[in-house]
Amino acid sequence: MASVKGVVHVLSFTPGMSASLRERLPGVAVKEVLREGTAENHTGMPWLERDLFEDELETLGQAEVLLTDARTLLHVMDLAPKLRYVQIRSTGADALISQLKGRRPPFVVSRNTGAGVALLMAEYVVGAAICRERGFLEARDNQLKKVYDRGPRFALYRSIKDLTFGILGVGSMGLEVARVLKSFHCVVHGFSRTPQSESTRSPYVDVYWSTGQMESFLAECDYVIGVLPSTPMTKGLLGGDVLKAAKKCPILLNAGRGDLISEKDLLKALDAGWISGTILDVFETEPLPEDSLLWTHPKVFLTPHVSAFGSWKNRVESTLDCFVENYRRLQNGEPLLGVVDWGAGY
């Protein structure tokens, strides 16, 4: 990698991003758009919330390759006429696409496909499943009440190795979830929009399903895992009476995007007994409104969209893993990873 040359611009409020990138790309000139010390002294959200100063505008105007986040890109994309490639830090591009309202940038944009983010998602899935199956939350309640209960709820738990996990979305995120689940000897099914050829199938997925086979897919699952992006094809995918086909009354765990199923349809599925519970990290409306029935529903466990957030260190490393590989590919004329497909919506 030391032989790679060129210039990269960084527009980020994450402390240490540029310094870490210089270590990884020693032959590349890494230039910060923001004034020196801005990231270290920044206390707000990690995206641009102000206008750029004149010297920052001048620096940005020279950028051809830019590392930034999606919200900042929306703010500055018209101020960088020379851009030809942008790497955003998020794993999804739905917010960027929706804000552009059909407009397509004249440069390539790629998402974060770094393994670190996918591993965090996999940790969330396995941790949440084990927490539920072992009754950790109920055990904590008993502890506070000084109740020593070794009854069936706690002693006769299901091992996750005996369960079938159906993953909606078998891209890089879904396949990492599958890999980690297989390390626990779980049965893993994968659902994708298009059929997977033998050459593209993962050894971590036991059975593949595709469009037109949703009922058969759901009928096999003890857990239905949503890690899908938000696209026109995925919005409301589990809505209506779709979950009625889930014969084993599975747990629905959604850590992808909240519009996979509306709150109304989710509550209907819970109250009808089509699913036995749900673990939610994403919601139709975020932040989740105070008057949402999900807050107090006895079959709902929720977290505030943090399944793949992680520490600053993890987020920086994941972003740079992806960017460094894509920069190498860019310099060598090879296909880039995670390129946003504006037509497909992710």
C-alpha positions, -999 to 999 in steps of 0.1 A, spaced: 0 0 0 30 23 5 34 26 -32 -1 41 -36 0 78 -45 -25 106 -48 -45 131 -28 -74 124 -4 -96 150 13 -113 143 46 -143 162 59 -151 147 92 -157 157 128 -144 124 141 -112 130 160 -82 111 146 -98 102 113 -72 120 92 -42 109 113 -53 73 111 -57 75 74 -22 89 70 -8 59 88 -27 35 65 -19 54 33 17 66 38 22 74 2 -9 96 -1 -14 132 7 -43 134 32 -58 169 35 -83 180 60 -111 203 48 -119 217 82 -95 240 101 -70 223 123 -83 213 157 -120 215 146 -127 178 150 -110 176 184 -130 206 198 -163 197 182 -190 188 207 -221 185 185 -233 158 161 -206 142 138 -217 160 107 -215 196 93 -240 219 109 -225 253 98 -213 270 67 -177 264 57 -151 292 61 -135 307 30 -103 287 34 -122 255 40 -143 262 9 -110 266 -11 -97 233 1 -129 215 -6 -130 229 -41 -98 210 -49 -111 177 -37 -115 148 -62 -116 120 -36 -135 127 -4 -141 108 28 -171 122 47 -206 113 61 -239 113 42 -254 144 59 -223 165 54 -221 154 17 -256 167 12 -244 201 26 -213 204 5 -217 184 -27 -224 215 -48 -193 232 -34 -169 206 -48 -170 206 -86 -140 183 -90 -154 154 -70 -152 120 -87 -154 96 -58 -169 100 -23 -169 74 5 -196 79 32 -193 65 66 -227 50 70 -237 14 59 -269 26 44 -276 53 18 -313 56 22 -312 90 40 -289 104 13 -311 91 -15 -343 104 0 -329 139 5 -316 140 -31 -352 134 -43 -343 117 -75 -311 137 -82 -280 117 -90 -246 131 -82 -221 133 -110 -196 113 -90 -194 78 -75 -205 73 -39 -199 42 -19 -212 30 15 -193 16 44 -190 -21 40 -163 -25 67 -164 -58 86 -163 -40 119 -198 -26 115 -212 -59 104 -196 -77 133 -213 -52 157 -247 -61 141 -239 -98 145 -231 -93 181 -264 -75 186 -284 -104 170 -267 -132 190 -267 -112 223 -304 -103 219 -313 -139 211 -294 -154 240 -308 -127 264 -343 -137 253 -339 -174 253 -322 -175 287 -346 -151 303 -320 -126 314 -344 -97 318 -368 -118 339 -339 -130 360 -329 -95 367 -365 -86 378 -364 -117 401 -331 -105 415 -345 -71 424 -375 -89 441 -351 -114 458 -368 -143 441 -347 -175 436 -365 -192 407 -351 -222 389 -384 -230 372 -390 -240 336 -386 -204 322 -350 -203 333 -339 -240 334 -356 -253 303 -343 -227 278 -338 -232 241 -302 -233 230 -297 -211 199 -279 -240 182 -313 -257 180 -330 -227 164 -335 -216 128 -325 -180 121 -339 -165 89 -320 -135 77 -337 -110 55 -309 -95 34 -278 -115 26 -254 -87 16 -222 -81 36 -241 -73 68 -264 -103 66 -236 -127 57 -216 -116 88 -246 -122 109 -248 -157 93 -211 -164 99 -214 -156 136 -246 -176 140 -230 -206 124 -202 -204 149 -229 -213 174 -241 -242 151 -274 -225 143 -294 -233 112 -293 -202 90 -317 -194 61 -312 -164 39 -338 -144 19 -327 -122 -10 -345 -102 -37 -329 -123 -65 -320 -160 -65 -284 -168 -57 -263 -188 -81 -243 -217 -67 -211 -197 -72 -223 -168 -51 -238 -188 -22 -222 -185 12 -211 -216 32 -227 -198 63 -262 -200 48 -279 -234 48 -309 -226 27 -315 -197 3 -349 -182 -5 -359 -153 -29 -388 -132 -41 -420 -153 -43 -409 -177 -16 -415 -155 15 -442 -177 29 -420 -208 28 -391 -189 42 -411 -176 72 -426 -210 79 -391 -223 87 -379 -196 111 -377 -194 149 -361 -159 145 -367 -136 116 -338 -112 114 -341 -79 95 -309 -63 83 -322 -48 51 -317 -13 39 -346 10 32 -355 8 -5 -387 8 -25 -385 -30 -26 -381 -34 11 -406 -9 25 -435 -28 41 -420 -61 31 -434 -78 62 -466 -57 63 -502 -67 59 -508 -103 67 -474 -115 55 -463 -127 90 -494 -149 92 -472 -175 73 -448 -177 102 -459 -211 114 -435 -213 143 -446 -180 159 -410 -166 156 -393 -137 172 -390 -108 148 -356 -90 153 -353 -59 132 -320 -40 132 -320 -29 95 -345 -2 88 -378 6 106 -400 7 74 -396 -30 69 -430 -32 87 -453 -4 99 -460 -1 136 -497 -8 130 -489 -40 112 -463 -50 138 -488 -46 166 -514 -66 146 -489 -94 142 -480 -95 179 -516 -93 191 -527 -120 166 -500 -143 178 -483 -146 144 -451 -137 161 -443 -144 197 -423 -112 203 -401 -86 187 -367 -71 193 -364 -37 177 -335 -14 172 -352 6 144 -386 21 140 -410 35 114 -406 69 131 -373 79 148 -370 89 176 -398 66 187 -427 89 197 -438 90 233 -473 79 225 -461 48 206 -477 16 220 -444 -2 214 -429 14 246 -451 -6 270 -461 -36 249 -453 -68 269 -439 -86 238 -416 -58 227 -379 -52 237 -364 -22 221 -331 -3 218 -325 32 203 -309 24 169 -275 15 183 -270 -21 172 -240 -12 149 -230 21 165 -200 11 186 -171 31 200 -154 59 181 -124 36 177 -145 9 161 -163 33 138 -131 49 126 -114 16 119 -145 2 101 -147 33 79 -110 33 71 -109 -4 63 -135 2 36 -120 34 23 -84 22 21 -95 -9 1 -117 12 -22 -89 37 -27 -66 10 -37 -92 -3 -62 -98 32 -75 -61 37 -82 -59 3 -99 -91 7 -120 -109 -22 -101 -146 -23 -92 -153 -5 -59 -171 -21 -29 -205 -8 -17 -212 16 -46 -246 32 -42 -271 20 -67 -293 50 -71 -320 30 -90 -322 2 -65 -321 26 -35 -291 14 -16 
